[in-house]
Amino acid sequence: MLLVIISLAGLCRLGFEVASRCRASAALGPVNPVVGDASFVARFGRGPTDETPDVLRIQTHLAYAEQRLRQCTPEALPAALRQRRAHLLDLLHAYWQAGVFPRNAAPDGQRHPCFIDGAGRICAVGYLVEQTAGRAAAECINRRFQYSNLLDMRDDALGRWVAQSGLSLADCALIQPTYGPVYTPVASGNNIPNGYGTASAVLGGLNLSALALSSSDAGRQAGRWLPWLTMASGTTQLVLGATRFPAAPEARINGTPPTNESQKILSMANLGVGTATVLFGAWNLLHRPATTAQGPRTSWNVGPAPAGVGQHADGMSLFLARRF
């Protein structure tokens, strides 16, 4: 019994860890395709986790990129471009200090750059283009390359802007951060229906009680009805979990299927506990003797009526005995 409980606990823990890692994988992609999360490591001495706020990662990276570009101004750069470069880095400093960044609504649900989002929030490089060449120039780039990396953009207007900026295309790629996917709450909600939750709780308590009773001395002395009852209860919980398991939706929101995760986890628990209960009941039935060594609980007999000492019985009596 103890082994069964430990195994179930281990499987549940493994399932939760796998699910958590899958959900966190998109958020933990690199914040920049050129240097990855070197900025975060340089500041904090470790990499980010799934609990690290995305705003912190982006601000940390942009501050890192600004400092690195200020320290690496090419010596051969003409004075006019040096001045332009310094001005753009001042703009970059003001941008990341404000902390207003676009939201990545790419349909695949992965980390991506986002030049301008649906609400008009603009990325760092887009902001530099907007402040020096106008909003229309930034929106023109956005229409073609909203979720593209700078090094993958093939645009003549962008090339001309880079050539006049005092920055190289590699410098712009160093600045450009990626953004975590936006998860939109689904209309169906992420909840457990009251009836399903109540039935699961009752069956779970009944099955755990049956497992404990079957493992006790009293349970081992009981008849074969106990393992049969245990298997029936386990089968009921198994069927409940299978029939109420949420179906995979056809629609996807931001690349993420709107699955009712709470009901999915409860259904998996019902399937696991129900299966364990059925298997334990079957094992208990196979290792239980068909009859018990004890006599019947109720017995009867007919004999002479009781009489006192020295007296003769003058009648018959019915004797009933009940074993408790």
C-alpha positions as CSV (number, residue, x, y, z in Angstrom):
1,M,0.0,0.0,0.0
2,L,2.8,2.4,0.9
3,L,4.5,1.6,-2.3
4,V,1.3,2.4,-4.3
5,I,0.9,5.8,-2.6
6,I,4.6,6.7,-3.1
7,S,4.4,5.8,-6.8
8,L,1.2,7.9,-7.3
9,A,2.8,10.8,-5.6
10,G,5.9,10.5,-7.7
11,L,3.9,10.3,-10.9
12,C,1.8,13.4,-10.0
13,R,4.9,15.4,-9.1
14,L,6.6,14.4,-12.4
15,G,3.5,15.4,-14.3
16,F,3.3,18.8,-12.7
17,E,7.0,19.5,-13.3
18,V,6.8,18.5,-17.0
19,A,3.7,20.7,-17.5
20,S,5.4,23.6,-15.7
21,R,8.5,23.3,-17.8
22,C,6.5,23.1,-21.0
23,R,4.6,26.3,-20.1
24,A,7.8,28.1,-19.1
25,S,9.8,27.1,-22.2
26,A,8.4,29.9,-24.3
27,A,8.9,32.6,-21.7
28,L,12.5,31.4,-21.1
29,G,13.7,31.9,-24.6
30,P,16.7,34.3,-25.1
31,V,15.9,38.0,-24.7
32,N,18.2,38.8,-27.6
33,P,19.2,36.5,-30.6
34,V,22.8,37.9,-30.6
35,V,23.9,37.7,-27.0
36,G,21.1,35.7,-25.4
37,D,20.7,36.4,-21.7
38,A,24.3,37.7,-21.2
39,S,22.9,40.9,-19.9
40,F,20.9,39.2,-17.1
41,V,23.8,37.0,-16.1
42,A,26.2,40.1,-16.1
43,R,23.9,41.9,-13.7
44,F,22.5,39.2,-11.4
45,G,25.2,36.4,-11.8
46,R,22.6,33.9,-13.0
47,G,20.1,33.3,-15.8
48,P,16.4,34.3,-15.6
49,T,13.7,31.9,-14.5
50,D,10.1,31.4,-15.4
51,E,9.2,33.8,-12.5
52,T,11.4,36.6,-13.8
53,P,9.2,39.5,-15.0
54,D,9.6,40.1,-18.7
55,V,9.9,43.9,-18.2
56,L,13.0,43.3,-16.0
57,R,14.6,41.1,-18.6
58,I,14.0,43.7,-21.3
59,Q,15.2,46.7,-19.3
60,T,18.3,44.8,-18.2
61,H,19.1,43.9,-21.7
62,L,18.6,47.4,-23.1
63,A,20.8,48.9,-20.4
64,Y,23.4,46.4,-21.2
65,A,23.2,47.1,-24.9
66,E,23.4,50.9,-24.3
67,Q,26.5,50.5,-22.2
68,R,28.2,48.2,-24.6
69,L,27.6,50.4,-27.6
70,R,28.8,53.5,-25.8
71,Q,32.1,51.7,-25.0
72,C,32.6,50.4,-28.5
73,T,32.3,53.4,-30.8
74,P,34.4,52.8,-33.9
75,E,37.4,55.0,-34.1
76,A,37.0,55.6,-37.8
77,L,33.4,56.8,-37.5
78,P,33.1,60.4,-38.8
79,A,32.3,63.1,-36.3
80,A,28.8,63.7,-37.6
81,L,27.9,60.0,-37.3
82,R,29.6,59.9,-33.8
83,Q,27.2,62.7,-32.8
84,R,24.2,60.9,-34.3
85,R,25.2,57.7,-32.6
86,A,25.5,59.4,-29.2
87,H,22.1,61.0,-29.7
88,L,20.4,57.7,-30.5
89,L,21.9,56.1,-27.4
90,D,20.5,58.9,-25.3
91,L,17.1,58.2,-26.9
92,L,17.6,54.5,-26.1
93,H,18.4,55.3,-22.5
94,A,15.2,57.4,-22.1
95,Y,13.2,54.6,-23.9
96,W,14.2,51.8,-21.6
97,Q,13.9,54.0,-18.5
98,A,10.2,54.6,-19.4
99,G,9.6,50.9,-19.5
100,V,6.8,50.9,-22.0
101,F,7.4,47.9,-24.4
102,P,5.2,46.2,-27.0
103,R,3.3,43.0,-26.4
104,N,4.1,40.0,-28.5
105,A,0.9,38.5,-30.0
106,A,2.6,36.3,-32.6
107,P,0.3,33.3,-33.4
108,D,3.0,30.6,-32.5
109,G,3.1,31.6,-28.8
110,Q,7.0,31.9,-28.8
111,R,9.3,34.7,-27.9
112,H,9.7,37.2,-30.8
113,P,10.8,40.7,-31.5
114,C,7.8,43.0,-32.1
115,F,8.3,46.2,-34.0
116,I,4.9,47.8,-33.2
117,D,2.1,46.0,-31.4
118,G,-1.6,46.3,-32.0
119,A,-1.9,49.0,-29.3
120,G,0.8,51.2,-31.0
121,R,3.6,50.4,-28.5
122,I,6.9,50.4,-30.3
123,C,10.1,48.5,-29.8
124,A,13.5,50.0,-29.0
125,V,14.9,50.1,-32.6
126,G,11.4,51.2,-33.9
127,Y,11.5,54.0,-31.3
128,L,14.9,55.2,-32.6
129,V,13.5,55.2,-36.2
130,E,10.4,57.0,-35.1
131,Q,12.3,59.7,-33.3
132,T,14.6,60.4,-36.2
133,A,12.7,59.5,-39.4
134,G,9.1,59.7,-38.3
135,R,6.3,57.4,-37.3
136,A,5.4,56.6,-40.9
137,A,8.8,55.2,-41.5
138,A,8.5,52.9,-38.5
139,E,5.1,51.8,-39.4
140,C,6.2,51.0,-43.0
141,I,8.9,48.7,-41.5
142,N,6.4,47.1,-39.1
143,R,4.0,46.2,-41.9
144,R,6.6,43.9,-43.5
145,F,8.7,42.8,-40.5
146,Q,6.6,43.0,-37.3
147,Y,8.0,39.9,-35.7
148,S,11.3,39.7,-37.6
149,N,14.9,39.8,-36.3
150,L,16.9,42.9,-37.6
151,L,19.4,40.7,-39.3
152,D,16.6,39.1,-41.3
153,M,15.1,42.3,-42.5
154,R,15.7,43.1,-46.2
155,D,14.5,46.7,-46.5
156,D,16.1,49.5,-48.5
157,A,14.6,52.3,-46.3
158,L,15.9,50.6,-43.2
159,G,19.3,50.1,-44.7
160,R,19.5,53.8,-45.5
161,W,18.4,54.7,-42.0
162,V,21.1,52.5,-40.5
163,A,23.8,53.9,-42.8
164,Q,23.0,57.4,-41.5
165,S,22.5,56.5,-37.8
166,G,26.1,56.0,-36.7
167,L,25.0,52.4,-35.8
168,S,25.6,49.3,-37.7
169,L,23.0,46.6,-38.5
170,A,24.8,44.4,-36.0
171,D,24.5,47.2,-33.4
172,C,20.7,47.4,-34.0
173,A,20.4,43.6,-33.7
174,L,22.2,43.8,-30.4
175,I,19.7,46.4,-29.2
176,Q,16.6,44.6,-30.4
177,P,15.0,42.5,-27.6
178,T,12.5,39.7,-27.8
179,Y,9.2,39.7,-25.9
180,G,7.4,36.8,-24.2
181,P,4.0,35.7,-25.6
182,V,0.8,37.2,-24.4
183,Y,-1.7,34.7,-23.0
184,T,-5.3,35.8,-23.4
185,P,-7.8,34.4,-20.9
186,V,-10.2,32.0,-22.7
187,A,-13.9,32.5,-22.8
188,S,-14.6,29.0,-21.4
189,G,-12.6,29.8,-18.3
190,N,-10.2,27.7,-16.4
191,N,-12.4,26.1,-13.7
192,I,-13.8,22.9,-12.4
193,P,-17.6,22.4,-12.6
194,N,-19.1,22.0,-9.1
195,G,-20.7,18.6,-9.9
196,Y,-17.5,17.2,-11.3
197,G,-15.4,18.5,-8.4
198,T,-17.8,17.1,-5.8
199,A,-18.0,13.7,-7.5
200,S,-14.3,13.5,-7.8
201,A,-13.8,14.4,-4.1
202,V,-16.3,11.8,-2.9
203,L,-14.9,9.0,-5.1
204,G,-11.3,9.9,-4.2
205,G,-12.1,9.8,-0.5
206,L,-14.0,6.5,-1.0
207,N,-11.2,4.9,-2.9
208,L,-8.5,6.0,-0.5
209,S,-10.6,4.7,2.4
210,A,-11.1,1.3,0.5
211,L,-7.4,1.0,-0.1
212,A,-6.6,1.7,3.6
213,L,-9.3,-0.7,4.8
214,S,-8.1,-3.5,2.4
215,S,-4.6,-3.1,3.8
216,S,-5.7,-3.4,7.4
217,D,-6.2,-6.5,9.5
218,A,-10.0,-6.1,9.5
219,G,-10.0,-5.7,5.7
220,R,-7.9,-8.9,5.2
221,Q,-10.5,-10.8,7.3
222,A,-13.5,-9.5,5.4
223,G,-15.1,-11.5,2.6
224,R,-14.6,-11.2,-1.1
225,W,-17.1,-8.4,-1.3
226,L,-14.5,-5.9,-0.2
227,P,-12.1,-6.2,-3.2
228,W,-15.2,-6.3,-5.6
229,L,-16.4,-3.1,-4.0
230,T,-12.9,-1.6,-4.3
231,M,-12.7,-2.4,-8.0
232,A,-16.2,-1.1,-8.7
233,S,-15.4,2.2,-6.9
234,G,-12.1,2.5,-8.7
235,T,-13.7,1.8,-12.1
236,T,-16.3,4.5,-11.4
237,Q,-13.6,7.1,-10.8
238,L,-11.6,5.9,-13.8
239,V,-14.7,6.3,-16.1
240,L,-15.4,9.7,-14.5
241,G,-11.9,11.0,-15.3
242,A,-12.0,9.6,-18.8
243,T,-15.4,11.0,-19.7
244,R,-14.8,14.5,-18.3
245,F,-11.3,14.9,-19.7
246,P,-11.3,18.2,-21.7
247,A,-11.1,17.7,-25.4
248,A,-8.3,19.3,-27.4
249,P,-9.8,22.5,-28.8
250,E,-9.6,23.3,-32.5
251,A,-9.1,27.0,-32.1
252,R,-5.8,28.5,-30.8
253,I,-5.3,31.8,-29.0
254,N,-1.8,33.3,-29.5
255,G,-0.6,29.9,-30.5
256,T,-1.9,28.4,-27.2
257,P,-4.9,26.1,-27.2
258,P,-7.5,27.3,-24.7
259,T,-7.5,24.1,-22.6
260,N,-9.2,24.0,-19.2
261,E,-6.0,23.1,-17.3
262,S,-7.7,22.8,-13.9
263,Q,-10.2,20.2,-15.2
264,K,-7.5,18.5,-17.2
265,I,-5.3,18.0,-14.0
266,L,-8.3,16.8,-12.0
267,S,-9.2,14.3,-14.7
268,M,-5.6,13.0,-14.8
269,A,-5.8,12.6,-11.0
270,N,-9.1,10.7,-11.3
271,L,-7.5,8.4,-13.9
272,G,-4.5,7.7,-11.8
273,V,-6.3,7.1,-8.5
274,G,-9.0,5.1,-10.2
275,T,-6.5,2.9,-12.1
276,A,-4.5,2.2,-8.9
277,T,-7.7,1.3,-7.0
278,V,-8.8,-1.1,-9.6
279,L,-5.4,-2.8,-9.8
280,F,-5.1,-3.1,-6.0
281,G,-8.7,-4.5,-5.7
282,A,-7.9,-7.1,-8.4
283,W,-4.6,-8.1,-6.6
284,N,-6.5,-8.3,-3.3
285,L,-9.2,-10.5,-4.9
286,L,-6.7,-12.9,-6.4
287,H,-4.8,-13.3,-3.1
288,R,-7.9,-13.7,-0.9
289,P,-9.3,-17.2,0.0
290,A,-12.7,-18.0,-1.5
291,T,-14.2,-18.8,2.0
292,T,-13.2,-17.9,5.5
293,A,-12.3,-20.4,8.1
294,Q,-14.9,-19.2,10.5
295,G,-18.4,-20.7,10.7
296,P,-21.6,-19.1,9.8
297,R,-22.6,-15.9,11.6
298,T,-26.1,-17.2,12.5
299,S,-26.9,-20.8,13.5
300,W,-29.9,-22.6,15.0
301,N,-30.7,-26.0,16.7
302,V,-33.7,-27.8,18.3
303,G,-33.4,-29.7,21.6
304,P,-34.9,-30.4,24.9
305,A,-36.1,-27.5,27.0
306,P,-33.8,-26.5,29.8
307,A,-34.7,-28.0,33.2
308,G,-33.5,-27.5,36.7
309,V,-31.2,-29.8,38.7
310,G,-32.9,-33.2,39.2
311,Q,-35.8,-32.4,36.9
312,H,-36.7,-33.9,33.6
313,A,-37.2,-31.8,30.5
314,D,-40.9,-31.9,29.4
315,G,-40.7,-29.9,26.2
316,M,-38.6,-28.9,23.2
317,S,-36.8,-25.6,22.5
318,L,-35.4,-23.7,19.5
319,F,-31.9,-22.4,20.0
320,L,-30.6,-19.5,17.9
321,A,-27.0,-18.2,18.0
322,R,-25.6,-15.1,16.4
323,R,-21.9,-14.4,16.2
324,F,-20.8,-10.7,16.3
